[in-house]
Amino acid sequence: MVKGNKIGVILGGLLLAILMASMDNTIVATAIGTIVGDLGGFDKLMWVTSAYLVAEMAGMPIFGKLSDMYGRKRFFIFGIIVFMIGSALCGTADSIVQLSIYRAIQGIGGGALMPIAFTIMFDVVPADKRGKMGGLFGAVFGLSSIFGPLLGAYITDYIHWSWIFYINLPLGLIAFVMIAFFYKESVEHSKQKIDYLGAFTLVASIVCLMFALELGGKQYAWDSSMIIGLFAAFVVLIIGFIFIERRAQEPIITFGMFKNRLYATSNVMAMFAGAAFITASIYIPIFIQGVLGGSATNSGLVLLPMMLGSVITAAGGGSLLTKFKYRSIMIPTLALLVVGIALLTTLTTGSTRFIVTIFMILVGLGIGASFSVLSNAAIHGFTARQRGSASSTLNFMRSLGMTLGITVFGIIQSHVFMNKLASMFGSGGGQMSEGVDLSDPRNILTPETRDQIPAPILDKITEALSSSIVHTFAWAIIPSVIALLAAFAMSKEKFDPSAELEAYSASH
């Protein structure tokens, strides 16, 4: 059994790893302008974030399954090392292509870190404390999405953009020492046949989907042969993956697990709540900066109330696991998410910062419990040898929801924004200032660009931007409602520490 004095060290290492991996995409977002200014390659800008996401998402289910088969520790250590190597290489990149390749290496490490960290926590923490620990892990995961941009902006402004990658090296080293020397695995793992064909089709299908979503509407038109071909390849490969998995001895994703109602609904909630949450996270700062005229720093700080709200319900939801059914925690919190997103649709150019802050707190309170409660619900009733796969699939579904949310709602916002501008200025846009590209709303966020635009025209652009963002929030109500309906569909299980303690004692 893992001694009490070691559990604290192990958990510290796991929390550091989660913070690194989940924060890494958001920390880069605020530095990307500076990076492109140094390295050039604006046309390849999207690959800096996409390469990481593709590699991380493709790796999650595979590493989760491998950790069930061969043990958690070796793959978690592998993840830390690969992530650190990728981080060191990113800091030395001389071109945007090099940086994108190194980001993919980072992503492979991140794909191992995220799901296995949660699974190790479930393995080493006694069942009666797992709720509180799940709350802490969920809070750190939620914090990263908001803390990342602030840290990225600070490091880029006051040090150098390369340090957003180099900062991972000391953190990674500390996490490595904590896990390598203090985590002693005691659960037996049987070596089984690896499903190579399933792994290949899963990775290939995700790569095709991500490339289609990233390239569509940017480098290629949505109806171009390239994008249609990528979507077609995704459909063929995912059908092939499902066919292979149903016949594999040890499938990467065990579809039989989805017959468990609690597990299936938990994955649906993670995916759709993630899509709604990421939409609010992206477009609130743009609204603050582009519509209300806040500075870049203030637009990042405005998300702090949402962070506070998510931490409260992530920690609170974890603590309440032993007192209430999973669904009894998820239904009221997701109802708050729906209300928060719905209230965001009432924002106008005349809205105050205080009102935006109130709405953000509601969204934060609504999403927080999903970070902690769903992680416990997803592994409920599964043996220790199935937890890695169960946990990694949940993380995969949440990441997929966020990625689809960014793309789909990005398309909606851009389309509404450009249509509004066309109706205001005419298709030629002749009344708009020359040299100002308004196809990306972020272009009017900088004070330099805003100064180039005459006040009457800027007012119209601001109105169009406000309308397009509010319209996007209205569409984001749909995934938040689907998540809430999934909560109502959850079965009525409750976390039972006594039953889990028996299983914990038997495996240690």
N, C-alpha and C positions, 0 to 999 in steps of 0.2 A: 504493500500500500504506500502511496506517496505521502511522505510525512508533511505535517501541517506547515513547518517552517519553509518547505520547498515550494509549496503551492503558490505562495505570494510571489516568489521569484519567477516561477513558470508563467503565472498570469501576467506579470509585468512584461515578460518577453513577448507573449501573445498579443497584448494590447499595443505594444510598440509596432509589431509587424502589421496589425490591422490598420493602425494609424498611417503607416508608411504607404501600404498598398492602396488603401481607399482614398488617401489624400493626393496621390500622385497625379491623377488626371486633372483635378481641380486646381492644384498648385501651378500647373503649367499654363492653364487658361489665361491667367492675368499677365503672364510673362511673354505670351506668344508674339505680341507686337514687337517687343524689344528683340526677341530671338530672331525674328524675320528681318528686322532692321540690321542685325549683325551678320547673319548668314545668307540673306537673300532667299530666293525661291518662294516668293509669295504664292505662286500657283500650286505649290505642293504643300501648302500650309496645313491642310486637313490631315495629312498623313501623320503629323506629329502626335495628334491625339488618337487618330483611328488605329494606328499600328499597335498602340498600347492596348486599346479596347479589344481589338480583334484577338490578339494573342492571349489576353487575360480571360476573355469569355470562352474561347476555345479550350483553354487549359483547365478551367474550373471543374467540369464534370469528370474529366479524365484523371486529374490528380486526386479528386475526391474518391473515385473508385479504386485507384491504385493504393491509396492510403488504407482503405478497407482490406485490401488483399495482402499488402506487404508491410504495413505499419505506418503510422503517422510521422514519426520522428524523422526518418530518412528523407521523406518528400518535403517536409516542412523546412528542414535544413537546406535541402536542395533549392527550395524556393527563395530562401534568404540569400544564399550565395549568388544565384543567378540574378536576383533583383539588384544586389550590390554591384555585380559586374556590369549590368546594364546601366545603372546609375553613374558609375565611374566613367563609362564610355560616353554617355550622353553629355557629361560636362566637358569632354574633350572634342566634341563634334565640330567639324569645320564646314559642313554643308547641311542643308535641310534634309537631304537624302540620307546622309550618314546618321543624323539625329533620329530620323524615322526608323531606321534599321535597329539602332540601339534601343529605341523605345519599345520595339517589338520584343527584344531580349528582356527588358524590364517587365513587360507584360506577361511573359512566360513565368517569371518568378512570382508576379502578383497573382496569377491564376492558381498557384499552389498555396500561397500564403493565406488568402481570404477564407476559403472553405475549411481548410485543415485547422486553422487557428480556432474557429468555433468548435470543431469536432474534438480537438484536444481538450478544450475547456470542459466540454460535456463529459469527457473521459476521466479527468483528474479531479473535478470538483464534486464533492458529495451531493446527492440529490437535494437535500434540504437547503443547500446554499446556491443551487444552480440558478434559481430564479433571479436572485440579486446579482449574481455574476453575469447572467444573460442581459440584465438591464444595463450593467456597466459596459459590456461589450457593445450593446446596441447604441448606447449613448456616444461611445467613441466613434462608431461608424457614422452616426448622424452628424457629430461635430466636424468630422473630416470634410464633409461636403461644403461647409461654410468657413471653417478655419483655413482650409487650403488656399482659397483665393486671397485672403488677407495676408497670409504668410508669404505667398508668391509675390504679391504686389510690394511688400516691404523689402524682401530680399532683392528683387529686381531693381528697386529704386535706390537702395542704400548700399548694396554689396555688388553682386553681378549675377546675371541669370543662371550661370553655370552652377551656382550654389544651391539652386532649388533641387538639383540632382545630387551634388556632393553632400548635402545635409543628410541624405539617406545612409551614408557610409558609417558615421559613428552610431546612428540609431540602429542600423542593421547589425553592426558588430556587437552592440550590447544585447540585442535580441538573440543573436546567434549564441553568445556565451550563456545566456540565461536558459535557453532551451537545450543546447548541446550538453551542458554539464549537470543540469538539475532535473531534466525531464527523463524519467526512467519508465519506458513502456512496459506494461505487464500483461496486456491483453494478447492472447495468442492470435497470430495471423497465419492463415494457410495460403501457401503460394499456389495460385491457380493460373489457368491459361488467360493471357491478355487478349482482349478483343481488339486486335489491330485494325481490322476492316471497319469496325464500328467507330473507332477513334478517328480514322482517316476521313470517313464520310461526314462525321460530325464537324471536324475542323474545316473541311472543304466547304460544307454548307454554310457555316458561320462566316467564313471568309467571303464567299459570294454574296451573302446577304448584307454584310457590313460594307463591302465595296460598292454595291448597288445603292445603298442608302447614302453613302458619303459622296459618291460621284454624281448621282442623279440630281438634276437641276443646277449643277455647278459646272463640272467639266463636260458633262453630256446631258442632252435633253432626256426627260423621263421616257419619251417614246422612241429613243434611239435604239438601234440594234444592240449596242453594248449593254445598256441598262436592262433591256428586256431579256437579253441573253443571260445576264447575271442572275436575274430573278428566276428565270426558267431553270438554270443550273441549280439554284438553291432548292427549288421545289423538287427536282429530280433527286438531288443528293439527300434531302431530308426524308423523302419517301423511302429511298434506299436504306438510310440509317435506321428508320423505324422497322423496316423489313428484316434487316440484319440483327437488330437488337432483340427482336421477338424470338429469334432462333439461336442466339448466342448462349453459350454455357454461363459465362460471366459478363453480362452486358454492361456497358459504360453507364447507361441510364436504364434502370429496371422499371419498365412501364407498369409492371404489376403493382409497384408501390403506389401508383396513382389510383388504384382501386380503394385505397385507404382514404376515406372521405376527408378526414382532418388534414392529411398530407396534401391532397389535391387542392382543397380550398385555400390552404396556406400559400401554396405556390401561385394560385390565381391572385390572391391579395397582394403578395410581394411584387408581382409583375405590374399590376394596374395601379396600385398605390405609388409605386416607384415612378411610373410615367407621369402621374399627376404632380407629385412632389418636385420632380426635376424641372417641370415646366414653370412652377412658381419660383424655383431657385434661379432659373435663368432670366426670366422676364421681369421680375420685380426690380433687380438692379438696373436693367435697361430702362424701365419706367421711371425710376427715381432719377437717373442721370439724364435721360433723353427728354422726359416730359416735365419733371419737376425741377430740372436744372441742377441736380446735385453733382458733387465732384466724384471722381472715380473711387476715391477712398471711402467717401460717405456711402456710395452705392453698395460697397462691400459690407460696410458696418451695419447697413440697414437690415441685413439678414441675421444679425446677432439675436434679435428677439425670437426669430424662428428657431435658431439653435437652442436658445434657452427653453422654448416650449418643447422641442423634441427631446431634450435631455430629461426634462421633468417626466414626460410620459414613458420614455424608454426605461428610466430607472424605476418609476412607479409601477409600470406594467410588469416588470420583472419581479418586483417585490410582492405583487398581488397574485402571482401565479398559484400559490398554495391556497389562496382563499377563494378564488373565483374560477369559473370555467374559462377556457381560452376565448370562447365567443363572447362571453360577458365583458371581457376587457376590450376586445377588438371592435365590437359593434359601436359603443359610445365614442371611442377615439376616432374611428373612421367616419362617424357621423360629423365629428368636428372638422375633419379634413374636407368633407363635402361642403359644409357650411363656409369654411374658410375660403375655398376655391370659388364658391358661388359669390361670396362678398367681394372678391377681387374683381368680379365683372361689373361692380358698381363704381369703380374708379373712373375719375375724369381728370381733365387738365387742371381742374380747380381743387382736387383732393389734397388734403394736408398730409404731411409726413406722419403725424400722429395716427391718422386713420389707417395708413399703410402698415404701420407698426402693429396695430391691433389685429389686423387681418393676418399678418405674418405669424403672430403668436398663435392664433387659432390653427393655421396650417401646421405649424411646428408641433402643437399639442396633438394634432390629428395623425401625424406620421410617426411620432416617436415610438409608440408601442409596437409598431410593425417591425422595428429593428430588433427588439428583444423577445417579444412574445412569440412571433412567428418562428424564430430560430428554435425555440423549445417545442412549439407545436409540430414542426416539421419532423422532428426525430421521435416524437411520442409513439411508443409502441414498437419501435424498431430496436433490434439488437445492436450491440456495440459494433458488430461487423458490417452493419448497414448504415451506420450514422454518417460516415464520410460521404457516401453517395447521396444520402438524403439532404445533408447540409449543403453540399456543393451544388446540387440541383436547385435548391432554394436561392442561393446566391446568384447562380446563373440566370434564373428567371427574373430576379430583381434587376440585375444588370441589363438584361435584354429589354425589360420594360423601360428602364431609364434611357437606353440607347434609342429605342423606337420612339419614345416620347420626345427626345431632343430633335429627331429627324422629322417626324410627322407634324408636330406642333410648330417646328421651325418653318416648314413648307407653308402651313396655314398662315402664320404671322407674316411671312414675306409676301405671299400672294395678296392678302388683304391690304397690306401696307402699300404695295405697288399699285393696286387698283384704286386706292384712295388718292394717291398722288396723281394718277392718270386723270381721275375725274376732276381734281382740283386745278391741275395745270395743263391738261391736255396731253395726248400721247407723246408729243414732242418734248414736253417738259421745258419749253423755251423760257419760261419765267423763272426757272430755278437757276441758281448760280452756276456758272461754268466751272468745270473741274471738280465738282462735288458729286461723287457716285453715291446715289441713295438706295441702290439695290440691297445693300446691307445696312440695317438700321444702326449698327455700331459706328458707322462712319459719321453720324451726326452727334456722337456722344462726346467728342473731344472739343474743348473750348476753342481751339484753333479753327476747326471746321465751322463751328457755330458762328464765330466772328465774321466768317466770309459771307454768311447768308443774311440778307436784309431782314429786319425784324418782322415785317408783315408776312414774308414768305416763310420765315422760321416758325411763326405761329401756326401757319397752315400745316407745315411738315410735322410739328409737334402734335397737332390735333390728329393727323393721320396716324402717327406712331401710337398715340394713346388709344385710338379706336382699334388699331390692329392688335395691340397687346390684350386689351379687354376682350376682344373677339376670340383670341387664342385661349384665354382663361375660361371662356364660356364652353369651348370644346373640351377643355381639360376636366370639366365637371363629369364627362362621360366615364373616363377610367376610374375616377374617385367613387362614382356611384356603383360601378361594377365591383370594385373592391369591397364596398359596403354590403352589396348583395351577397358576395362570397362569404362575408362574415356571418350573415344570417343563415347561410347554407352550411356553416361549420357544424360538425357533430358535437355532442355535448360532453366530451371528455374534459377532465380536469387533471392538472399535474398532481401526481400522487408520490410524494417523496418517499414514503415507506416502501412502496413496491420498487421504486428506482434504487433505493438503498440496498435492497437485497441483490439486485442485479449488479450494482456497483461493487458490493463486497465480494460477490462471486467472481468478479473479473479482476480483482486486485489481490 
